[in-house]
Amino acid sequence: MKKLIYALLLLVLPYMANAETVTFDLTNLDLEQGAQVPRQTVDPLNLVFSAGNYPQAPRYRGDCVRMMSLNEIRIDISAGTITNVVLTVNTDESLLGFTTPEGQMSGLEWTGGASKVTIVNEGRGSVDVTSVTVTYNDAPAVSPASGTYYEPQTITIPVRSGKAYYTVTPEGEEAQDPTAESTEYTAPFVLDYSATVKAIIVNEEGKSSPVTTREYKIVEPASVATFEAALAAEGRAKFSEPMTVIFHSDTYIYAKINDSYGMIYGRLMDDMGMPMMQTFQNGDVLKAGIQVERDNANGWLNIIGGVEKDAEAQGTPVEAVPTAISDIDVVTMLNKYIVVEKANYDPYEGMAVDADGNSIMVRNPFYYDVETPAGPGKYNLYGFVSIDAMLGMKCLNVCNFEYASSVAIPVINADERTEYENEANIEITSDNPEAKIYYTLDGNAPTVESTLYTGPVKVTESCTLMAIAVVGEEVSGVAVASIRILKVYEVTTLSEAKELPLGSTMIINAPMTVIFHNSVDNRDIFVTIGGENTHIYDRRKFFFQNDLPAYVEGDVIPAGARVKSYNKSGVMDFEIVGDFNAATENVGVVEPVELNDLSVLTSDDMYKYYELVDVVFTSGQTGYEVTDAKENTLAIDDTYIEIPTDLESQYKVKGFCYPGFSGLNFMPISVEKVSSAINNIVTDEVRDNRIFNLQGVEMKCDKSRLAPGIYIVGGKKILVNN
């Protein structure tokens, strides 16, 4: 790791802080591009880039460290106090938004006094950090920070050199600055009452550091016996009595204590900080002592610590209170457990309506545990009175949808995971022989005015099929099924295939002759169908389902292959969506069209099979190219070949015109070097493996120019002038 820039800014007078500044330069780290950044250390500081609440940790980008949204920078000091942190970035500052748990963050600068500083990227995107500059002094970094605490605190004063002295002054008394005559710090101590702690470091020369002051309030949580009291408490509250669980879903616990209903929020953690796997059911009793704090931003109670079930005190399940929609009042009934009976509920509209036309918004924040009905119907809705903060509307957080009609929902006998080819005949049944079934195919909920079911429904297009059962005046809930129809076309030529919309599935009812099969990963096949060439791709390879036979040039794949068309850089391409049969015969080598002029190629030549004659390989701006004798160039895709190292010789290159990002490319499948005149020189005189020309001059068989003279090349005399 290359050394980080470390600069001592100044030394100050006795009894003043020795302020020092360290700059962590992130522009030239000895790391691979994309590597995770290890801990950076310059005594006494440590700098760590952390994932925070983003799935991936920050990464090195060659000249900076890229922080994604919610990534963190953590800085700690082994002894002393961090007073200032400045970030340097090469990012649009309108995207920035950094926060810290303590201290003051203004733009890219943090100021305060702490032994640990965490800076969180709360901006709208990634941030490229090029340096972090940290200023600190030798004032002792007393830990924890000043604040209100609800349990005794262990006070630590890190000492790197010299000795630390401190004073502890109870709340209400005048705090005294420490001297070398005060209590010497030798080990962490416990503070169990409200007090001011002051500390200094005295070095070997007897000079004192600045005073570090911490003010601690150690208080008991407010003792409460209702949710209303907990919400009204300043700071932390503790429930003095056990509560009964009504519903638990992941981070939500709805409960009742005395006659008070409420919700506490928070992913329950055990003593090791790991999520608790236990779940609670209606009627479970939680022991007294649960501590909570009001979340002012959301208006709910956050769990502090954990909760404990009383295994010996199984309570009676809490019954929902039947409540008319018109009587629901958020102010007096917030989080109350109620049931709205026989309400018409449409999950697509998210509203419940009673017989008198009164309505209430219905939400399901517990969708992992509570399944929302597929279609509209009459339901008993069990849940908790709430309010939609964005819309300001009262609503019901539903934890159970209970079907309320006496007529059972009909059954649509279709597997939604099945894709039917061209058409499907779908049966709908009811367990009540007197029921009449009505259905729709247009996505609208059916009524008695909809189509009456008399037999299997013929479906020829993908649609949403809905059905109800009706007995007398009673109407069932709605059964819903998504029917997927796959149109399968039959073609015999590529011209027919190109007339179909992209994304069409088709059966090729013609044999295909293989020109090239990529045997390396068994994925790409170039074929000719009735004299037209195309490319077929086996996307299933990515899903480890590939069982494609191995083909060689000249193999004939029989008719019946199933493919699906898609867009490959503006050209129709095909992917395999069904089984390909093994070859039935081999008709021999498919000859390419010989071509020595690249300028004649157009977009109409996509997938045609060519042999480029007398071309050289050249290195272009975006990759390698082939160049003909007239200096025409064509970009190449080197997927199947290695580029020759000799870029001056001529080659024959077989391959296919292929769609690239900027138009026509060439994908070689074989390269053959064309023998040059120099390498084919023949004379009547060879001595010691040396070749001489007709004038008796020794030939140098390399890439240098030939000397003037007459040579025999390929049995012909060649005259070389100056």
C-alpha positions, 0 to 999 in steps of 0.5 A: 500500500502506498504511503498516505499523506501525513502532515503535522500542521503546527505545534502550539504553546503549553496548555493548548492543544497540539493540533495535527492533520492527516490527509488520506489520499485516495487517488493513487492506492495500490489496489486493483480497479473495483477492489474493496478498500482495506482499512487505512491507518496513520497512527493514531487514526483509522479510516474504514469505508463501510457498506453501511445499509447498502449491500456492497462496500465502497470500491476503488475506482483507480483514482477515487473511492466510490461510495454508493448511497448509504455507504459510510466512512468511519474514522476513529482515534486511539487517543485524542479527539477528532475535531474536523473532517473534510471530504474532497470529491469529484462528484456533482455536489447537487447529489451529495447529502452527508449526515453524521450521528453526532457533531455538525455536518455542513456540506463536505465538512464535519466539526465537533469533538469525538473519538469516533466519527461516522459519515453516511452518504445520504445523497441521491447517488454515488459519490467519488471520494478522492481524499479525507482530511482529519484534524485532531488534538491531544485532548482526551477522547472521553467516551461515550459522548455527552447525552441522556442515558437510561442505564449506567455508563462505562467511562473510558479515557484512552491514553497514548502517552502521559497520564490522564486526570479527571473530575466527576461533578454531580448534576447541579454542582459547579464542575471543576477542571481537573489538574495533576492533583485530580483523580488519575485515570487508571481503568474504565469506571462506571457512572450510575448518576447524572454528572459532568466528567472533565479530563486532561492529559499531562505529558512527560514534561508536565504540560496539560492538554485542553480539557475535555468535558462530557455531560451525562444524564443517567435517568430511569425510563418513564414508567408507563402502562398505556401506549398513549403514555409511552407516545407522550413520554420525553425520551425512553419509556418502559412498560410497567405491565405485561402486554398481550400480542395481537399480531406480529409481522416481521418488524411490527408487533400490534399489542394491547395493554390494559385497554390501550392498543398500539404498535411497536416497531423494530427488528428484534435483536438478541444480545449478540445483535442478531435478528431473533427468529421467534415469532408471536401469536395472538394471545402471547403475553410479553413480560413487563419491562419493554423499553421504547422510544417515540420515532418523531418522524413516523409517530410510532414507538421503536423497540429499544433492546428486546422483548421476552415472551412469558411462557407460563402466562398464555393469555386469551387471544384479543378479539377484534371489535366490530366497528362500522366504517362510519364510526372509525376515528383515527384520533381516538382509535389509532391502532385499535383492533377492529373488524369491518364486517361484510364490506365490499372490497376491491383489491385493485381499488384498495377501498372497502365500502359498506352497505350504506356507501361509507368507505375506508382505504385498505392497506396490507403492509404485512404482505409477506404474512397476509395474502391479499385476495385475488379479486373483489368480493364481500369480506370481513376485514380484520385490522388496525386503525391507521392513517395514510401519512401522504394522503392524510386519510384514515385507513385500515391495516388489514391482518386478515381477509375473511370471506363473508359470502355464503356462496363459495368462490368458484374454481378456475381450473387453470395453472397460471404457470402454464403457457398454453399454445395458441389456445386454451379451453378453461373449465370453471367449477363451483361446489354448489350445483345451484350456482350460476357462474358468470365470467369476464376476459377483459380484466373487469370484475364480473357481475350477473350481467356478464357472460354466463358460463355454460361450458369450457371457455375458449381463450385465444389471447392472453388475458385475465379470466375472472369468475363469480358464483351466484345463488339467488341474491348471494354473490361469491367473491371473485376467482381470478386467473391469468391465462397465458397464450403463446402464439406459435407460428410455422415457417419454412424460410427466413423470409417468412420469419422476418415478417413476424413480430419480434418476440414471436415463437416459431417452428422452423419446418425446414432442414438447417445446414450447420456452417459453424457451431461454437463447441467451446461453450455450446451456445452459438450456431450459424446455419443456412436455411434454403440458402439464407444464413442466420444465427441461433443462440442458446440462451438456456446455457445461462440456466444450466439447462443446455443439452444441445447436441454437438454439431459439426460443419455440414450437419443437417438439423431436421425440420421442427426446431423451435426458436424465438426471434429477438433484436440483435443490434437492429437485426432479427436474431433467434434463440432456442426455446425448445429441443433441437434434434441431433443431425440426421446427415452431413452434406459436407463443407459449406463453401463461403463466398470469396471477397477481396473488396470490403466496400461492397458489404452492406447491412443486407449481408448480415450473417452471410458467410464470407472468406476475406482474401488478402486482408491484414489485421490492424488495430483500430480505435475501438479494437481490431479490424481487417483491412483490404488492399484498397484500405477498406476496413471492417471491425472484427469480433474476436470471440472465436479466434486469437488475433495474429501477432504478425500484423503485416502479413496477409491472411484469408479469413473465414467468418460471418458478417455480424451485427455490432454496436456501430453497424456491420462487424465481422466474426472470424471462425478461421484465419490462414496466413497467405505465403509472402514472396519472401518466404517462397524464394527458390534458387538453384543454389543452397549452401549451409541452409542459406539461399542466394539469388541469381546474382549470387547475393545471399538472401535475407529471408526476413521482413527487410526489403529485397535488394535490386535484382532478379529472383525466382519466386514460385517458379517465375522470374521477378525483377526488383528495381530500386 
